[in-house]
Amino acid sequence: MTDTAPAAPPMSVPAPNLRGVLVPIVTPFTETLAPDPTALGWLARGLLAEGAAGIVLFGTTGEANSLSLAERIALLDAVVEGGLPADRLLVGTGACAFPDVVALTRAAVWRGAAGVLMLPPFYYKAVSDDGLFAFYERVIAEVADPRLKIYLYHIPKVSGVPLSPGLVGRLATAFPGTVVGIKDSSGDPDNLHHLLAVAPPGFAVYAGTESLLLEGLRAGAAGCITASGNVNVAAISRIATLFADRADDPLADAVQAEAGRVRIALSAHPLIPALKTLVAAATGAPGWARVRPPLLPLDAATAATARADLAAAEGAGLSIDRIGAGWPGGVDGATVVG
């Protein structure tokens, strides 16, 4: 699979207003550790049905940087061709080499994605804001498509390359209508508020955890993009719905506290393997627990503890249990995971 554009581009339509909860979806793998597009599309549809505003393909939770350029483009093609609405997708296009970022970003734009979630180049550390600005500027110039919508991705604990609020404001001002938002995975409430303060009108700021969702919404955030949504999206989305109906609704605070307990239970374990273990348990398909090295699946004892911790914290029940009840296995030619 190459980054060659389709013969005719899709109709240019405005990206939807993806306010609320977006889920950076886990990536399922077959026995050979090849990505499984059928299972991926099935889970994405289930998450949308449970209330997700959108799906992030190839985020940190999706093990994006354990996937090749060709694998990411092939998966994007497969899920869109399989009926997943492209205008509900943010596509992670982060990579160290800007030609790879350009290729992935072109693929996402040509396939009608609502936008792309773009890491800074993350191998070289202690680079200047001017260097990072030059990177994004070059990508935008190379993609050269007015439909491009970039959501910056600030996750300094993982990337080692922070995006300062000053740089974010500079990019949003220099490229209005193109650099349109940011996911703030710093986990720092002060940084979230600083980003909201420098954001121009219409620039979407998303918290990187549901733990800051209600606080962020009350300060003007667009929502959150959270790994926990893979298992608990309905409850997290309810926070946003309650806020939209009444900003000071005390029930929103209660639901926020309940979702926070689930997040704490998840965070007691390696997050990506724990999420995949819970999907495996809900579907009865052990193969969902597979991760690519260097990550390792949870051992049996840790997996049992993770499931028990979630059972104690889940309150009204987890979305993944409802989604998992409809796991189709090998129906209609779908790949059986596990």
PEHU-V847165 format. One record per residue. N is the residue number from 1. RES is the residue in three letters. PHI is phi in whole degrees, -180 to 180 (none if undefined). BURIAL is + if it has 24 or more other ideal C-beta (glycine too) atoms within 12 Angstrom, else -. Layout:
BEGIN
n:N res:RES phi:PHI burial:BURIAL
n:N res:RES phi:PHI burial:BURIAL
END
This chain:
BEGIN
n:1 res:MET phi:none burial:-
n:2 res:THR phi:-115 burial:-
n:3 res:ASP phi:-91 burial:+
n:4 res:THR phi:-59 burial:-
n:5 res:ALA phi:-73 burial:-
n:6 res:PRO phi:-60 burial:-
n:7 res:ALA phi:-59 burial:-
n:8 res:ALA phi:-131 burial:-
n:9 res:PRO phi:-71 burial:-
n:10 res:PRO phi:-67 burial:-
n:11 res:MET phi:-58 burial:-
n:12 res:SER phi:-79 burial:-
n:13 res:VAL phi:-131 burial:-
n:14 res:PRO phi:-62 burial:-
n:15 res:ALA phi:-65 burial:+
n:16 res:PRO phi:-67 burial:-
n:17 res:ASN phi:-81 burial:-
n:18 res:LEU phi:-83 burial:+
n:19 res:ARG phi:-89 burial:+
n:20 res:GLY phi:118 burial:+
n:21 res:VAL phi:-112 burial:+
n:22 res:LEU phi:-107 burial:+
n:23 res:VAL phi:-113 burial:+
n:24 res:PRO phi:-78 burial:+
n:25 res:ILE phi:-74 burial:+
n:26 res:VAL phi:-71 burial:+
n:27 res:THR phi:-104 burial:+
n:28 res:PRO phi:-79 burial:+
n:29 res:PHE phi:-127 burial:+
n:30 res:THR phi:-80 burial:-
n:31 res:GLU phi:-59 burial:-
n:32 res:THR phi:-89 burial:-
n:33 res:LEU phi:66 burial:-
n:34 res:ALA phi:-82 burial:+
n:35 res:PRO phi:-61 burial:+
n:36 res:ASP phi:-111 burial:+
n:37 res:PRO phi:-68 burial:+
n:38 res:THR phi:-66 burial:+
n:39 res:ALA phi:-65 burial:+
n:40 res:LEU phi:-62 burial:+
n:41 res:GLY phi:-63 burial:+
n:42 res:TRP phi:-62 burial:+
n:43 res:LEU phi:-66 burial:+
n:44 res:ALA phi:-59 burial:+
n:45 res:ARG phi:-64 burial:+
n:46 res:GLY phi:-64 burial:+
n:47 res:LEU phi:-67 burial:+
n:48 res:LEU phi:-63 burial:+
n:49 res:ALA phi:-65 burial:-
n:50 res:GLU phi:-85 burial:+
n:51 res:GLY phi:119 burial:+
n:52 res:ALA phi:-62 burial:+
n:53 res:ALA phi:-73 burial:+
n:54 res:GLY phi:-167 burial:+
n:55 res:ILE phi:-121 burial:+
n:56 res:VAL phi:-101 burial:+
n:57 res:LEU phi:-87 burial:+
n:58 res:PHE phi:67 burial:+
n:59 res:GLY phi:-91 burial:+
n:60 res:THR phi:-57 burial:+
n:61 res:THR phi:-63 burial:+
n:62 res:GLY phi:-84 burial:+
n:63 res:GLU phi:56 burial:+
n:64 res:ALA phi:-56 burial:+
n:65 res:ASN phi:-85 burial:+
n:66 res:SER phi:-104 burial:+
n:67 res:LEU phi:-109 burial:+
n:68 res:SER phi:-77 burial:-
n:69 res:LEU phi:-57 burial:+
n:70 res:ALA phi:-63 burial:-
n:71 res:GLU phi:-64 burial:+
n:72 res:ARG phi:-65 burial:+
n:73 res:ILE phi:-66 burial:+
n:74 res:ALA phi:-64 burial:+
n:75 res:LEU phi:-65 burial:+
n:76 res:LEU phi:-59 burial:+
n:77 res:ASP phi:-56 burial:+
n:78 res:ALA phi:-65 burial:+
n:79 res:VAL phi:-72 burial:+
n:80 res:VAL phi:-70 burial:+
n:81 res:GLU phi:-65 burial:-
n:82 res:GLY phi:-81 burial:+
n:83 res:GLY phi:108 burial:-
n:84 res:LEU phi:-70 burial:+
n:85 res:PRO phi:-66 burial:+
n:86 res:ALA phi:-63 burial:+
n:87 res:ASP phi:-77 burial:+
n:88 res:ARG phi:-109 burial:+
n:89 res:LEU phi:-113 burial:+
n:90 res:LEU phi:-106 burial:+
n:91 res:VAL phi:-112 burial:+
n:92 res:GLY phi:-69 burial:+
n:93 res:THR phi:-123 burial:+
n:94 res:GLY phi:-70 burial:+
n:95 res:ALA phi:-163 burial:+
n:96 res:CYS phi:-79 burial:-
n:97 res:ALA phi:-93 burial:-
n:98 res:PHE phi:-64 burial:+
n:99 res:PRO phi:-62 burial:-
n:100 res:ASP phi:-67 burial:+
n:101 res:VAL phi:-61 burial:+
n:102 res:VAL phi:-62 burial:+
n:103 res:ALA phi:-62 burial:+
n:104 res:LEU phi:-65 burial:+
n:105 res:THR phi:-68 burial:+
n:106 res:ARG phi:-58 burial:+
n:107 res:ALA phi:-60 burial:+
n:108 res:ALA phi:-66 burial:+
n:109 res:VAL phi:-64 burial:+
n:110 res:TRP phi:-67 burial:+
n:111 res:ARG phi:-94 burial:+
n:112 res:GLY phi:88 burial:+
n:113 res:ALA phi:-62 burial:+
n:114 res:ALA phi:-64 burial:+
n:115 res:GLY phi:179 burial:+
n:116 res:VAL phi:-124 burial:+
n:117 res:LEU phi:-104 burial:+
n:118 res:MET phi:-121 burial:+
n:119 res:LEU phi:-64 burial:+
n:120 res:PRO phi:-74 burial:+
n:121 res:PRO phi:-63 burial:+
n:122 res:PHE phi:-116 burial:+
n:123 res:TYR phi:-79 burial:-
n:124 res:TYR phi:-81 burial:-
n:125 res:LYS phi:-103 burial:-
n:126 res:ALA phi:57 burial:-
n:127 res:VAL phi:-82 burial:-
n:128 res:SER phi:-82 burial:-
n:129 res:ASP phi:-60 burial:-
n:130 res:ASP phi:-63 burial:-
n:131 res:GLY phi:-65 burial:-
n:132 res:LEU phi:-68 burial:+
n:133 res:PHE phi:-59 burial:+
n:134 res:ALA phi:-63 burial:-
n:135 res:PHE phi:-62 burial:+
n:136 res:TYR phi:-64 burial:+
n:137 res:GLU phi:-60 burial:-
n:138 res:ARG phi:-68 burial:-
n:139 res:VAL phi:-60 burial:+
n:140 res:ILE phi:-61 burial:+
n:141 res:ALA phi:-66 burial:-
n:142 res:GLU phi:-73 burial:-
n:143 res:VAL phi:-67 burial:+
n:144 res:ALA phi:50 burial:-
n:145 res:ASP phi:-138 burial:+
n:146 res:PRO phi:-65 burial:-
n:147 res:ARG phi:-81 burial:+
n:148 res:LEU phi:-64 burial:+
n:149 res:LYS phi:-126 burial:+
n:150 res:ILE phi:-103 burial:+
n:151 res:TYR phi:-108 burial:+
n:152 res:LEU phi:-67 burial:+
n:153 res:TYR phi:-129 burial:+
n:154 res:HIS phi:-105 burial:+
n:155 res:ILE phi:-141 burial:+
n:156 res:PRO phi:-63 burial:-
n:157 res:LYS phi:-67 burial:-
n:158 res:VAL phi:-101 burial:+
n:159 res:SER phi:-76 burial:+
n:160 res:GLY phi:74 burial:-
n:161 res:VAL phi:-128 burial:+
n:162 res:PRO phi:-76 burial:+
n:163 res:LEU phi:-107 burial:+
n:164 res:SER phi:-69 burial:+
n:165 res:PRO phi:-54 burial:+
n:166 res:GLY phi:-63 burial:-
n:167 res:LEU phi:-66 burial:+
n:168 res:VAL phi:-60 burial:+
n:169 res:GLY phi:-62 burial:+
n:170 res:ARG phi:-65 burial:+
n:171 res:LEU phi:-65 burial:+
n:172 res:ALA phi:-65 burial:+
n:173 res:THR phi:-75 burial:-
n:174 res:ALA phi:-72 burial:-
n:175 res:PHE phi:-129 burial:+
n:176 res:PRO phi:-64 burial:-
n:177 res:GLY phi:83 burial:-
n:178 res:THR phi:-113 burial:+
n:179 res:VAL phi:-90 burial:+
n:180 res:VAL phi:-116 burial:+
n:181 res:GLY phi:-176 burial:+
n:182 res:ILE phi:-152 burial:+
n:183 res:LYS phi:-99 burial:+
n:184 res:ASP phi:-101 burial:+
n:185 res:SER phi:-101 burial:+
n:186 res:SER phi:-70 burial:+
n:187 res:GLY phi:75 burial:+
n:188 res:ASP phi:-105 burial:+
n:189 res:PRO phi:-59 burial:-
n:190 res:ASP phi:-64 burial:-
n:191 res:ASN phi:-66 burial:+
n:192 res:LEU phi:-59 burial:+
n:193 res:HIS phi:-68 burial:-
n:194 res:HIS phi:-64 burial:+
n:195 res:LEU phi:-62 burial:+
n:196 res:LEU phi:-64 burial:+
n:197 res:ALA phi:-72 burial:-
n:198 res:VAL phi:-93 burial:+
n:199 res:ALA phi:-70 burial:+
n:200 res:PRO phi:-72 burial:+
n:201 res:PRO phi:-54 burial:-
n:202 res:GLY phi:87 burial:-
n:203 res:PHE phi:-82 burial:+
n:204 res:ALA phi:-92 burial:+
n:205 res:VAL phi:-109 burial:+
n:206 res:TYR phi:-114 burial:+
n:207 res:ALA phi:-68 burial:+
n:208 res:GLY phi:-91 burial:+
n:209 res:THR phi:-151 burial:+
n:210 res:GLU phi:-66 burial:+
n:211 res:SER phi:-60 burial:+
n:212 res:LEU phi:-109 burial:+
n:213 res:LEU phi:-64 burial:+
n:214 res:LEU phi:-67 burial:+
n:215 res:GLU phi:-58 burial:+
n:216 res:GLY phi:-65 burial:+
n:217 res:LEU phi:-58 burial:+
n:218 res:ARG phi:-69 burial:+
n:219 res:ALA phi:-99 burial:+
n:220 res:GLY phi:111 burial:+
n:221 res:ALA phi:-69 burial:+
n:222 res:ALA phi:-81 burial:+
n:223 res:GLY phi:153 burial:+
n:224 res:CYS phi:-144 burial:+
n:225 res:ILE phi:-121 burial:+
n:226 res:THR phi:-134 burial:+
n:227 res:ALA phi:-60 burial:+
n:228 res:SER phi:-60 burial:+
n:229 res:GLY phi:-59 burial:+
n:230 res:ASN phi:-59 burial:+
n:231 res:VAL phi:-121 burial:+
n:232 res:ASN phi:-136 burial:+
n:233 res:VAL phi:-67 burial:+
n:234 res:ALA phi:-64 burial:+
n:235 res:ALA phi:-66 burial:+
n:236 res:ILE phi:-66 burial:+
n:237 res:SER phi:-64 burial:+
n:238 res:ARG phi:-64 burial:+
n:239 res:ILE phi:-59 burial:+
n:240 res:ALA phi:-64 burial:+
n:241 res:THR phi:-65 burial:+
n:242 res:LEU phi:-63 burial:+
n:243 res:PHE phi:-63 burial:+
n:244 res:ALA phi:-62 burial:-
n:245 res:ASP phi:-77 burial:-
n:246 res:ARG phi:-161 burial:-
n:247 res:ALA phi:-60 burial:-
n:248 res:ASP phi:-107 burial:-
n:249 res:ASP phi:-62 burial:-
n:250 res:PRO phi:-64 burial:-
n:251 res:LEU phi:-65 burial:-
n:252 res:ALA phi:-61 burial:+
n:253 res:ASP phi:-65 burial:-
n:254 res:ALA phi:-67 burial:-
n:255 res:VAL phi:-68 burial:+
n:256 res:GLN phi:-59 burial:+
n:257 res:ALA phi:-64 burial:-
n:258 res:GLU phi:-65 burial:+
n:259 res:ALA phi:-64 burial:+
n:260 res:GLY phi:-63 burial:+
n:261 res:ARG phi:-65 burial:+
n:262 res:VAL phi:-64 burial:+
n:263 res:ARG phi:-62 burial:+
n:264 res:ILE phi:-62 burial:-
n:265 res:ALA phi:-63 burial:+
n:266 res:LEU phi:-65 burial:+
n:267 res:SER phi:-71 burial:+
n:268 res:ALA phi:-75 burial:-
n:269 res:HIS phi:-133 burial:+
n:270 res:PRO phi:-55 burial:+
n:271 res:LEU phi:-65 burial:+
n:272 res:ILE phi:-66 burial:+
n:273 res:PRO phi:-60 burial:+
n:274 res:ALA phi:-66 burial:+
n:275 res:LEU phi:-61 burial:+
n:276 res:LYS phi:-67 burial:+
n:277 res:THR phi:-63 burial:+
n:278 res:LEU phi:-69 burial:+
n:279 res:VAL phi:-65 burial:+
n:280 res:ALA phi:-60 burial:+
n:281 res:ALA phi:-66 burial:+
n:282 res:ALA phi:-71 burial:+
n:283 res:THR phi:-91 burial:+
n:284 res:GLY phi:73 burial:-
n:285 res:ALA phi:-115 burial:+
n:286 res:PRO phi:-58 burial:+
n:287 res:GLY phi:-63 burial:+
n:288 res:TRP phi:-60 burial:+
n:289 res:ALA phi:-79 burial:+
n:290 res:ARG phi:-68 burial:+
n:291 res:VAL phi:-128 burial:+
n:292 res:ARG phi:-91 burial:+
n:293 res:PRO phi:-57 burial:-
n:294 res:PRO phi:-86 burial:-
n:295 res:LEU phi:-69 burial:+
n:296 res:LEU phi:-127 burial:-
n:297 res:PRO phi:-68 burial:+
n:298 res:LEU phi:-67 burial:+
n:299 res:ASP phi:-73 burial:-
n:300 res:ALA phi:-60 burial:-
n:301 res:ALA phi:-67 burial:-
n:302 res:THR phi:-67 burial:-
n:303 res:ALA phi:-62 burial:+
n:304 res:ALA phi:-65 burial:-
n:305 res:THR phi:-65 burial:-
n:306 res:ALA phi:-61 burial:+
n:307 res:ARG phi:-64 burial:+
n:308 res:ALA phi:-67 burial:-
n:309 res:ASP phi:-61 burial:+
n:310 res:LEU phi:-68 burial:+
n:311 res:ALA phi:-62 burial:-
n:312 res:ALA phi:-75 burial:-
n:313 res:ALA phi:-105 burial:+
n:314 res:GLU phi:-76 burial:+
n:315 res:GLY phi:64 burial:+
n:316 res:ALA phi:-78 burial:-
n:317 res:GLY phi:105 burial:-
n:318 res:LEU phi:-92 burial:+
n:319 res:SER phi:-58 burial:+
n:320 res:ILE phi:-64 burial:+
n:321 res:ASP phi:-68 burial:+
n:322 res:ARG phi:-71 burial:+
n:323 res:ILE phi:-63 burial:+
n:324 res:GLY phi:-61 burial:+
n:325 res:ALA phi:-63 burial:-
n:326 res:GLY phi:-102 burial:-
n:327 res:TRP phi:-58 burial:+
n:328 res:PRO phi:-88 burial:+
n:329 res:GLY phi:58 burial:-
n:330 res:GLY phi:-97 burial:-
n:331 res:VAL phi:-63 burial:-
n:332 res:ASP phi:58 burial:-
n:333 res:GLY phi:81 burial:-
n:334 res:ALA phi:-66 burial:+
n:335 res:THR phi:-68 burial:+
n:336 res:VAL phi:-80 burial:+
n:337 res:VAL phi:-92 burial:+
n:338 res:GLY phi:112 burial:+
END
